[in-house]
């Protein structure tokens, strides 16, 4: 696949308080893939091997450079000879990289109507693109400290990541009324890239940062390896006609590289920095346990009711404070203790052989019971309906609608020196998301076994409201509501598929996509602004409204 064009990007010429510019960043990259597979099948067994090689080639090597609209040339050095207003700034682009992925999968039939399936995937990824220089500011690049720090670094990252995935499942039906399933999964992300220390760095081509007064973590490029384990089992039993029940239990464990490592030598501990270095997440291990139950009722051949309930509890025993600057009572939601309740309802109705209705409803509550700061609770629900009608043997018409709502409450604290424990600096945020999605379409066999086509349209609209309040009368930190955010997206697809032979097909497709958003954080932004603090927000990308057309031609092979 080949991509060519532009995308908006914001580049700062210093820390917040300095100016920035938004530019159309060029895109010119190519993705190459080679895929090979072999399959074997016999009496009661199947085995398949697959190899995938992928290569990403960015034709724009060496990053990008942008002129500073407020400075024609690099400015003079300012005391203590570590700052200079840049005439240009630089940024990095996605680097060239490649990956090898091997997959072995298979299944075998066992006695007592048992089926065993398994898959093993190993992916090895590599990236050796050259590092950019610390700065292109001519006044800073020649400073002895910058030259020495640059020389001490390797030429490139020599990045190496391996990913291992293993799945094993077994399904057995020892009796007509009893079905049992067990499953196991492991996902291991191993980042083998060396940890790279920085004695200093240049911030936004503006200022040399030696680390004095900064946490040590800001001067080391660290890795985030982890392993995730999943296991579960369920049993389905036909109580009596027309009622069946299924009970199950799932377990999930995350193992992260999280530990407190003393900083050595002690001279690296700068004033106001960390006395310990946290590597790199706050919790090394979390366990989540989920018992669940499901009830199916089929009073008529054309009518199914299903209700299910699941309760899950996640806990950890060793939550570490990441840095001295981080609030000790804060709990990040993906690692915090949590209790979850989820209810799902489904009704499947087929009043006629050519007409089907499916309605769904789910409701979920999350309680972060041990988090004094961070996410406190969350609630969500969704309801939808889908209909499929086949008025003719060669024509299928479908439509659907879904309404979704998410609400979450979190508690925060505004902090400044000497006011860390001031309760009037607390504030509570409530975020409400609402989404509505509609889809309609049809598929038609225009020439049986030779030509088929279709048209479908999807439209979604979303609303986000962010409200804030102080739990006690505020002091200097008064919380205020934010304006609402609205966005909409629509996609129209038209396609024709032609069967060249029993195995080969050719498909041509045209798509029209439109996007519109009203967001107070981005509306009215200018590419740059010398009057900093009026209408400039430091974002990496201002997503603009757009209309896009796609034309796709593809050839497929069907086994």
GICORJO-V329736 format. One record per residue. N is the residue number from 1. RES is the residue in one small letter. PHI is phi in whole degrees, -180 to 180 (999 if undefined). PSI is psi as a letter, one per 30 degrees, with the letter a starting at -180 (* if undefined). D_FIRST is the distance of its C-alpha to the first C-alpha in Angstrom with 1 decimal. Layout:
N;RES;PHI;PSI;D_FIRST / N;RES;PHI;PSI;D_FIRST
This chain:
1;x;999;k;0.0 / 2;x;-127;k;3.8 / 3;x;-121;k;6.8 / 4;x;-146;k;10.2 / 5;x;159;b;13.6 / 6;x;-142;l;16.3 / 7;x;-142;k;17.5 / 8;x;-73;k;21.2 / 9;x;-147;k;22.6 / 10;x;-101;k;26.3 / 11;x;-123;k;27.8 / 12;x;-88;l;31.4 / 13;x;-110;h;34.0 / 14;x;142;a;36.0 / 15;x;-72;l;37.0 / 16;x;-50;k;37.7 / 17;x;116;f;40.5 / 18;x;-103;l;38.7 / 19;x;-85;l;36.5 / 20;x;-144;l;32.8 / 21;x;-145;k;30.3 / 22;x;-106;k;27.2 / 23;x;-130;l;24.7 / 24;x;-80;j;21.4 / 25;x;-77;k;19.3 / 26;x;-70;k;16.6 / 27;x;-123;k;12.9 / 28;x;-154;i;11.0 / 29;x;-138;l;8.5 / 30;x;-134;k;5.7 / 31;x;-113;k;5.1 / 32;x;-109;k;6.7 / 33;x;-137;k;8.7 / 34;x;-124;k;12.0 / 35;x;-126;k;14.1 / 36;x;-135;k;17.7 / 37;x;-148;l;20.6 / 38;x;-143;k;24.3 / 39;x;-131;k;26.8 / 40;x;-132;k;30.5 / 41;x;-143;k;33.0 / 42;x;-142;a;36.8 / 43;x;-74;j;39.7 / 44;x;90;g;39.0 / 45;x;-148;l;36.0 / 46;x;-140;k;32.2 / 47;x;-144;k;30.1 / 48;x;-138;k;26.3 / 49;x;-120;k;24.4 / 50;x;-139;k;20.6 / 51;x;-129;k;18.7 / 52;x;-131;k;15.2 / 53;x;-114;k;13.9 / 54;x;-129;k;11.0 / 55;x;-134;k;10.6 / 56;x;-107;k;9.7 / 57;x;-122;j;10.6 / 58;x;-98;j;12.0 / 59;x;-70;f;13.4 / 60;x;-100;i;16.1 / 61;x;-72;l;18.2 / 62;x;89;g;21.7 / 63;x;76;a;21.3 / 64;x;-136;l;22.5 / 65;x;-131;k;26.0 / 66;x;-134;k;27.8 / 67;x;-73;k;31.3 / 68;x;-82;j;33.8 / 69;x;-67;f;35.3 / 70;x;-110;g;38.6 / 71;x;-151;k;39.1 / 72;x;-76;e;38.9 / 73;x;-136;l;39.5 / 74;x;-65;k;39.7 / 75;x;-79;l;43.0 / 76;x;-67;l;46.0 / 77;x;-69;k;46.3 / 78;x;-108;k;48.0 / 79;x;-59;k;50.3 / 80;x;-90;h;50.0 / 81;x;63;h;47.7 / 82;x;-127;g;44.5 / 83;x;-132;k;43.2 / 84;x;-157;k;42.0 / 85;x;-64;k;40.3 / 86;x;-80;k;37.0 / 87;x;-83;f;36.3 / 88;x;-142;l;32.6 / 89;x;-128;l;30.3 / 90;x;-126;l;27.3 / 91;x;-148;l;24.5 / 92;x;-94;l;21.8 / 93;x;-115;l;18.0 / 94;x;-55;k;15.7 / 95;x;-83;l;16.4 / 96;x;-60;k;14.6 / 97;x;-160;l;15.0 / 98;x;-147;l;14.5 / 99;x;-150;k;15.9 / 100;x;-116;k;17.7 / 101;x;-130;k;18.6 / 102;x;-118;k;21.4 / 103;x;-133;k;22.8 / 104;x;-126;k;26.1 / 105;x;-138;l;27.4 / 106;x;-170;l;30.5 / 107;x;-150;l;33.4 / 108;x;-146;k;37.1 / 109;x;-86;k;40.0 / 110;x;-118;l;43.1 / 111;x;-61;l;46.7 / 112;x;61;h;47.8 / 113;x;50;h;44.9 / 114;x;-116;k;42.5 / 115;x;-124;k;38.8 / 116;x;-114;k;37.1 / 117;x;-126;k;33.3 / 118;x;-152;l;31.4 / 119;x;-148;k;28.1 / 120;x;-134;k;27.3 / 121;x;-130;k;24.0 / 122;x;-130;k;23.7 / 123;x;-123;k;20.8 / 124;x;-122;k;21.2 / 125;x;-122;k;19.1 / 126;x;-138;k;19.8 / 127;x;-148;k;19.5 / 128;x;-130;g;21.8 / 129;x;-66;k;20.9 / 130;x;-65;k;24.1 / 131;x;-70;k;26.0 / 132;x;-77;l;26.7 / 133;x;-66;l;30.4 / 134;x;-55;e;32.5 / 135;x;-159;l;32.9 / 136;x;-108;g;32.7 / 137;x;-74;j;36.1 / 138;x;-61;f;38.4 / 139;x;-76;e;41.4 / 140;x;-92;e;40.1 / 141;x;-64;f;38.0 / 142;x;-93;f;41.3 / 143;x;-66;k;43.3 / 144;x;-55;e;44.5 / 145;x;-66;e;43.4 / 146;x;-69;e;39.8 / 147;x;-60;e;39.8 / 148;x;-66;e;41.3 / 149;x;-66;e;38.9 / 150;x;-65;e;35.8 / 151;x;-67;f;37.3 / 152;x;-78;f;37.9 / 153;x;-86;l;34.2 / 154;x;-68;l;31.9 / 155;x;-70;e;29.4 / 156;x;-146;l;26.4 / 157;x;-70;e;25.9 / 158;x;52;h;25.5 / 159;x;-74;k;23.9 / 160;x;-143;k;24.0 / 161;x;-131;k;23.5 / 162;x;-123;k;24.1 / 163;x;-128;k;23.8 / 164;x;-119;k;26.1 / 165;x;-129;k;26.3 / 166;x;-136;k;29.2 / 167;x;-127;k;30.3 / 168;x;-143;k;33.6 / 169;x;-144;k;35.2 / 170;x;-139;k;38.2 / 171;x;-126;k;39.7 / 172;x;-133;k;43.2 / 173;x;-131;i;45.6 / 174;x;-66;f;49.0 / 175;x;-132;l;50.8 / 176;x;-60;e;50.0 / 177;x;-97;g;50.3 / 178;x;-132;k;48.5 / 179;x;-131;k;44.8 / 180;x;-124;k;43.8 / 181;x;-136;k;40.4 / 182;x;-128;k;39.6 / 183;x;-148;l;36.3 / 184;x;-147;k;35.2 / 185;x;-148;k;32.0 / 186;x;-133;k;31.3 / 187;x;-129;k;28.3 / 188;x;-123;k;28.6 / 189;x;-109;j;26.6 / 190;x;-119;j;28.0 / 191;x;-93;j;27.1 / 192;x;-93;g;28.8 / 193;x;-67;k;28.2 / 194;x;-63;k;31.5 / 195;x;-77;k;33.2 / 196;x;-107;j;33.4 / 197;x;-88;k;36.5 / 198;x;-119;k;36.8 / 199;x;-76;f;40.2 / 200;x;-163;l;39.1 / 201;x;-152;l;36.2 / 202;x;-106;k;35.9 / 203;x;-89;j;35.1 / 204;x;52;h;33.0 / 205;x;58;g;34.4 / 206;x;-111;e;37.7 / 207;x;-145;k;39.8 / 208;x;-82;k;40.3 / 209;x;-110;j;40.5 / 210;x;-90;f;42.6 / 211;x;99;f;42.6 / 212;x;-63;k;46.1 / 213;x;82;g;46.5 / 214;x;-110;l;43.0 / 215;x;-65;k;42.2 / 216;x;-61;e;41.2 / 217;x;-59;f;38.0 / 218;x;-75;f;36.7 / 219;x;-119;g;37.1 / 220;x;-142;k;35.2 / 221;x;-87;j;31.6 / 222;x;-105;l;32.0 / 223;x;-114;l;30.0 / 224;x;-130;i;29.8 / 225;x;-71;l;29.9 / 226;x;-161;l;31.1 / 227;x;-132;k;31.8 / 228;x;-120;k;32.0 / 229;x;-112;k;34.3 / 230;x;-135;k;34.7 / 231;x;-149;l;37.4 / 232;x;-168;l;39.0 / 233;x;-152;k;41.3 / 234;x;-148;l;42.5 / 235;x;-131;k;45.2 / 236;x;-112;k;45.5 / 237;x;-135;k;49.0 / 238;x;-83;j;50.5 / 239;x;-64;e;53.5 / 240;x;-168;l;54.9 / 241;x;-71;k;53.8 / 242;x;-111;h;51.8 / 243;x;-114;k;51.0 / 244;x;-132;l;48.8 / 245;x;-131;k;48.0 / 246;x;-132;k;45.3 / 247;x;-121;k;45.8 / 248;x;-156;l;43.4 / 249;x;-150;k;42.7 / 250;x;-121;l;39.5 / 251;x;-136;k;39.3 / 252;x;-136;k;36.7 / 253;x;-132;k;37.1 / 254;x;-107;k;35.1 / 255;x;-117;j;36.0 / 256;x;-116;l;34.9 / 257;x;-83;i;35.9 / 258;x;-133;j;38.5 / 259;x;-160;l;41.7 / 260;x;-97;j;44.1 / 261;x;-113;k;44.3 / 262;x;-60;k;47.1 / 263;x;-83;k;46.1 / 264;x;-134;k;47.7 / 265;x;-72;l;49.3 / 266;x;-62;f;51.0 / 267;x;-66;f;50.6 / 268;x;-76;f;46.9 / 269;x;-79;j;48.1 / 270;x;-83;l;48.2 / 271;x;-60;k;50.4 / 272;x;83;g;48.9 / 273;x;-94;a;46.1 / 274;x;-83;k;45.6 / 275;x;-86;f;48.4 / 276;x;-136;l;46.0 / 277;x;-113;k;42.3 / 278;x;-95;k;40.3 / 279;x;-129;j;37.5 / 280;x;-108;f;35.2 / 281;x;-116;l;36.0 / 282;x;-78;f;39.4 / 283;x;-124;k;39.7 / 284;x;-83;f;39.3 / 285;x;-151;k;39.7 / 286;x;-129;k;39.6 / 287;x;-124;k;40.6 / 288;x;-128;k;40.1 / 289;x;-118;k;42.2 / 290;x;-135;j;41.7 / 291;x;-80;k;44.4 / 292;x;-151;l;43.6 / 293;x;-144;k;45.3 / 294;x;-138;k;44.3 / 295;x;-124;k;46.6 / 296;x;-111;k;45.9 / 297;x;-128;k;48.4 / 298;x;-124;i;48.2 / 299;x;-69;f;51.4 / 300;x;-134;l;50.2 / 301;x;-60;f;47.8 / 302;x;-105;g;45.7 / 303;x;-138;k;45.9 / 304;x;-132;k;44.4 / 305;x;-116;k;45.1 / 306;x;-137;k;43.4 / 307;x;-133;k;44.2 / 308;x;-139;l;43.0 / 309;x;-139;k;43.9 / 310;x;-136;k;42.5 / 311;x;-122;k;44.0 / 312;x;-129;k;42.2 / 313;x;-134;k;43.5 / 314;x;-114;k;41.7 / 315;x;-140;l;43.8 / 316;x;-140;l;43.8 / 317;x;-116;g;46.7 / 318;x;-148;i;45.7 / 319;x;-82;k;44.1 / 320;x;-103;k;44.1 / 321;x;-75;k;44.4 / 322;x;-63;e;41.3 / 323;x;-145;l;43.2 / 324;x;-67;f;46.5 / 325;x;-77;f;45.0 / 326;x;-75;k;43.5 / 327;x;-64;k;45.9 / 328;x;-64;f;47.3 / 329;x;-88;f;47.6 / 330;x;-73;k;44.0 / 331;x;-128;k;41.9 / 332;x;-76;k;38.1 / 333;x;-65;f;37.3 / 334;x;-81;f;34.9 / 335;x;-124;f;37.7 / 336;x;-78;l;40.8 / 337;x;-59;k;43.2 / 338;x;-151;k;42.4 / 339;x;-117;k;44.0 / 340;x;-127;k;42.0 / 341;x;-122;k;43.3 / 342;x;-138;k;41.1 / 343;x;-123;k;42.3 / 344;x;-127;k;40.3 / 345;x;-125;k;41.7 / 346;x;-145;k;40.4 / 347;x;-132;k;42.1 / 348;x;-116;j;40.8 / 349;x;-121;k;42.8 / 350;x;-131;i;42.7 / 351;x;-66;f;45.7 / 352;x;-134;l;44.7 / 353;x;-63;f;42.7 / 354;x;-107;g;40.2 / 355;x;-137;k;40.1 / 356;x;-134;k;38.8 / 357;x;-121;k;39.0 / 358;x;-132;k;37.7 / 359;x;-117;k;38.8 / 360;x;-135;l;37.8 / 361;x;-152;k;39.3 / 362;x;-141;k;38.8 / 363;x;-139;k;40.6 / 364;x;-134;k;40.0 / 365;x;-126;k;42.1 / 366;x;-121;k;41.4 / 367;x;-123;j;44.4 / 368;x;-92;i;43.9 / 369;x;-68;f;47.6 / 370;x;-105;g;47.9 / 371;x;-98;j;45.8 / 372;x;-74;e;48.3 / 373;x;-132;k;45.4 / 374;x;110;a;41.8 / 375;x;-65;k;40.8 / 376;x;-97;e;44.0 / 377;x;-159;l;43.0 / 378;x;-149;k;40.3 / 379;x;-136;k;40.5 / 380;x;-150;l;38.1 / 381;x;-151;l;38.4 / 382;x;-148;k;36.4 / 383;x;-139;k;37.6 / 384;x;-156;l;35.9 / 385;x;-143;k;36.4 / 386;x;-128;k;34.4 / 387;x;-135;k;35.8 / 388;x;-131;k;34.7 / 389;x;-130;k;36.8 / 390;x;-121;i;36.7 / 391;x;-68;f;39.3 / 392;x;-132;l;38.5 / 393;x;-60;f;37.2 / 394;x;-104;g;34.1 / 395;x;-132;k;33.5 / 396;x;-129;k;32.4 / 397;x;-116;k;32.7 / 398;x;-141;l;31.8 / 399;x;-155;l;32.3 / 400;x;-160;l;32.4 / 401;x;-148;k;33.4 / 402;x;-137;k;33.3 / 403;x;-117;k;35.2 / 404;x;-132;k;34.5 / 405;x;-138;k;36.6 / 406;x;-130;k;36.3 / 407;x;-134;k;39.2 / 408;x;-142;k;39.7 / 409;x;-122;k;42.5 / 410;x;-136;l;42.4 / 411;x;-117;k;45.1 / 412;x;-135;l;44.8 / 413;x;-139;k;47.1 / 414;x;-81;k;47.2 / 415;x;-128;k;48.6 / 416;x;-146;l;50.2 / 417;x;-51;k;52.6 / 418;x;87;f;55.8 / 419;x;-124;g;54.5 / 420;x;-60;e;52.4 / 421;x;-108;g;54.8 / 422;x;-79;j;55.6 / 423;x;-66;f;55.2 / 424;x;-74;f;55.1 / 425;x;-91;g;51.7 / 426;x;-77;k;50.1 / 427;x;-149;l;47.9 / 428;x;-116;k;46.2 / 429;x;-112;k;43.0 / 430;x;-124;k;42.2 / 431;x;-113;k;38.7 / 432;x;-123;k;38.3 / 433;x;-115;k;35.0 / 434;x;-131;k;35.2 / 435;x;-134;k;32.4 / 436;x;-126;k;32.7 / 437;x;-132;k;30.0 / 438;x;-124;k;30.5 / 439;x;-142;k;28.6 / 440;x;-143;l;29.6 / 441;x;177;l;28.2 / 442;x;-150;l;29.0 / 443;x;-124;k;27.8 / 444;x;-141;k;29.5 / 445;x;-90;j;29.9 / 446;x;-72;e;30.6 / 447;x;-129;j;31.3 / 448;x;-53;k;32.1 / 449;x;61;g;29.8 / 450;x;-135;e;28.0 / 451;x;-142;k;26.5 / 452;x;-137;l;25.9 / 453;x;-155;l;24.6 / 454;x;-173;l;24.9 / 455;x;-145;k;24.9 / 456;x;-147;l;24.8 / 457;x;-136;k;25.4 / 458;x;-123;k;25.3 / 459;x;-139;k;27.2 / 460;x;-135;k;28.0 / 461;x;-137;k;30.4 / 462;x;-130;l;31.3 / 463;x;-133;k;34.3 / 464;x;-129;k;35.0 / 465;x;-121;k;38.5 / 466;x;-123;j;39.5 / 467;x;-113;k;43.3 / 468;x;-140;k;45.2 / 469;x;-154;l;48.9 / 470;x;-95;k;51.3 / 471;x;-68;f;53.1 / 472;x;-127;l;56.2 / 473;x;-51;k;57.4 / 474;x;-73;l;55.1 / 475;x;-97;c;56.2 / 476;x;-84;f;54.0 / 477;x;-108;i;50.7 / 478;x;-87;k;50.9 / 479;x;-85;k;47.9 / 480;x;-135;l;46.6 / 481;x;-72;l;44.3 / 482;x;-100;l;41.0 / 483;x;-63;l;40.0 / 484;x;-73;l;37.9 / 485;x;-120;k;34.1 / 486;x;-130;k;32.7 / 487;x;-150;l;29.2 / 488;x;-144;k;27.8 / 489;x;-144;k;24.6 / 490;x;-134;k;24.2 / 491;x;-140;k;21.5 / 492;x;-113;k;22.2 / 493;x;-124;k;20.3 / 494;x;-132;k;21.3 / 495;x;-144;l;20.1 / 496;x;-134;k;21.4 / 497;x;-125;k;20.9 / 498;x;-117;k;22.6 / 499;x;-88;j;23.8 / 500;x;-70;e;23.7 / 501;x;-150;a;25.7 / 502;x;-67;f;26.6 / 503;x;-105;e;23.5 / 504;x;-101;k;20.8 / 505;x;-132;l;19.6 / 506;x;-120;k;17.7 / 507;x;-130;k;16.8 / 508;x;-122;k;16.4 / 509;x;-142;k;16.4 / 510;x;-121;k;17.3 / 511;x;-131;k;17.5 / 512;x;-125;k;19.6 / 513;x;-121;k;19.7 / 514;x;-130;k;22.6 / 515;x;-139;k;23.6 / 516;x;-142;k;27.0 / 517;x;-143;k;28.7 / 518;x;-119;j;32.2 / 519;x;-135;j;32.4 / 520;x;-61;f;35.4 / 521;x;-73;f;33.7 / 522;x;-124;f;31.4 / 523;x;-60;k;33.2 / 524;x;84;g;34.9 / 525;x;-67;k;33.2 / 526;x;-111;l;33.2 / 527;x;-57;e;30.9 / 528;x;-155;l;33.8 / 529;x;-153;k;37.5 / 530;x;-76;f;40.4 / 531;x;-88;i;42.5 / 532;x;-61;k;40.8 / 533;x;102;f;41.4 / 534;x;-96;e;41.6 / 535;x;-137;g;38.2 / 536;x;-112;k;35.7 / 537;x;-123;k;34.0 / 538;x;-83;i;32.0 / 539;x;-119;l;28.6 / 540;x;-81;f;25.2 / 541;x;-158;k;23.6 / 542;x;-98;j;25.4 / 543;x;-76;j;23.4 / 544;x;-94;l;24.4 / 545;x;-61;k;24.9 / 546;x;-155;l;22.1 / 547;x;-123;k;21.4 / 548;x;-136;k;17.8 / 549;x;-115;k;16.9 / 550;x;-125;k;13.8 / 551;x;-125;k;13.5 / 552;x;-126;k;11.6 / 553;x;-124;k;12.3 / 554;x;-139;l;11.9 / 555;x;-122;k;14.2 / 556;x;-123;l;15.9 / 557;x;-121;k;18.5 / 558;x;-114;k;21.4 / 559;x;-78;*;23.8
